[in-house]
């Protein structure tokens, strides 16, 4: 394979500072670059060793409200982040729940566990982690609850 994953995803925001705080509080992401100009603010938020969010705030711009139905959101449907470990996934989940950014449901896709959330601008995103309970070769459809998180 000639690729080593995603380099960045570009997102629009109406409030860069709020977005920086959210990703720092939940994911311990860091701002690598922040440049304010006359008509726009551009920042780079590191969300992994090789992955970043390129954040654009166009002054005076009011981004459209989030499109709710999956697959009805345009070319970029959602962002998928990889947790470093199951412990990290559990801590991210705890932080997202505390902020009201997700519900308690965790999907068991087979090889991966998945948790969906919304960032402060309404971008739906997902946190994934390797599933320690996976059965090799078994893939589950969306909506399959993860037994370790079911009450």
C-alpha positions in Angstrom: 0.0 0.0 0.0 1.3 3.4 -0.9 -0.6 5.4 1.8 -0.2 5.6 5.6 -3.7 6.9 6.5 -5.3 10.3 6.3 -3.2 13.4 6.6 -6.0 15.9 7.4 -9.7 16.8 7.1 -10.6 20.4 6.5 -13.6 21.7 8.5 -15.4 25.0 8.7 -16.3 26.6 12.0 -18.0 29.7 13.2 -15.9 29.7 16.4 -12.3 28.4 16.2 -11.6 28.9 20.0 -14.6 26.8 20.9 -13.6 24.0 18.5 -10.0 24.1 19.8 -11.2 23.7 23.4 -13.6 20.8 22.5 -10.9 18.7 20.7 -8.4 19.5 23.5 -10.7 18.6 26.3 -12.0 15.4 24.7 -9.0 14.1 22.7 -6.1 16.0 24.2 -5.5 17.3 20.7 -3.1 20.2 20.3 -3.1 23.3 18.1 0.1 23.2 16.0 -0.6 26.4 14.1 -3.1 29.3 14.4 -3.1 32.2 11.9 -5.6 35.0 12.0 -5.9 37.1 8.9 -8.3 39.8 7.7 -10.9 37.6 6.2 -10.2 34.2 7.7 -8.6 32.3 10.5 -6.7 29.1 9.7 -5.5 26.6 12.3 -4.1 23.1 12.4 -5.2 20.8 15.2 -3.1 17.6 15.6 -5.4 14.7 16.3 -2.9 11.9 15.9 0.7 11.3 14.9 0.0 11.8 11.2 -3.5 13.2 11.3 -4.9 16.7 11.7 -7.9 18.9 11.3 -7.4 22.0 9.2 -9.8 24.4 10.7 -11.1 27.4 8.7 -13.1 30.3 10.2 -14.4 32.7 7.7 -15.2 36.0 9.5 -18.8 37.0 9.1 -19.7 33.5 7.7 -22.4 31.5 9.3 -22.0 27.8 8.4 -25.1 25.9 7.5 -26.7 23.9 10.3 -25.7 20.2 10.3 -27.4 17.8 8.0 -28.8 15.2 10.2 -29.5 12.1 8.1 -26.5 9.9 7.4 -25.5 9.9 3.7 -27.5 13.2 3.2 -24.6 15.4 4.4 -22.8 16.0 1.1 -19.4 14.6 0.1 -18.0 14.4 3.6 -20.4 12.4 5.7 -18.5 12.1 8.9 -15.0 12.0 10.4 -13.6 8.8 11.9 -10.9 9.0 14.6 -8.9 6.1 15.9 -8.5 5.8 19.7 -5.0 4.7 20.8 -6.3 2.0 23.0 -9.4 0.6 24.7 -8.6 2.6 27.8 -8.3 5.8 25.7 -11.6 4.9 24.0 -13.3 4.6 27.4 -11.8 7.9 28.5 -12.9 9.7 25.3 -16.4 8.2 25.7 -16.5 9.4 29.3 -15.5 12.9 28.2 -18.0 13.0 25.3 -20.8 11.9 27.6 -19.9 14.5 30.2 -20.2 17.2 27.5 -23.5 15.8 26.1 -21.8 15.3 22.7 -22.9 11.6 22.4 -25.3 9.0 23.7 -24.2 5.9 25.5 -24.5 3.5 22.5 -21.3 1.8 21.3 -21.5 -0.2 18.0 -19.8 -3.6 17.6 -18.8 -3.7 14.0 -16.8 -7.0 14.6 -13.2 -5.9 14.3 -13.9 -2.4 15.7 -15.9 -0.7 18.3 -17.4 2.6 17.4 -18.9 5.6 19.1 -20.6 8.5 17.3 -20.6 12.1 18.5 -21.2 15.7 17.4 -18.6 18.4 17.8 -19.7 22.0 18.7 -20.3 22.9 15.1 -22.5 19.8 14.5 -20.0 17.8 12.6 -20.9 14.1 13.2 -17.8 12.1 13.9 -16.9 8.7 15.1 -14.2 7.3 17.5 -13.1 3.7 16.7 -10.9 1.2 18.5 -9.9 -2.4 17.9 -12.4 -4.7 19.5 -10.8 -7.0 22.0 -13.9 -9.2 22.0 -13.9 -9.6 18.2 -14.3 -13.0 16.5 -12.0 -13.2 13.5 -13.8 -12.9 10.2 -17.1 -11.7 11.8 -18.4 -8.3 10.7 -21.5 -6.9 12.2 -23.9 -4.4 10.7 -24.5 -0.9 12.0 -26.7 -0.8 15.0 -25.1 -3.9 16.6 -24.7 -3.1 20.3 -21.3 -3.8 21.9 -21.9 -6.3 24.7 -19.2 -4.8 26.9 -21.1 -1.5 26.9 -24.7 -2.9 27.2 -26.5 -2.5 30.4 
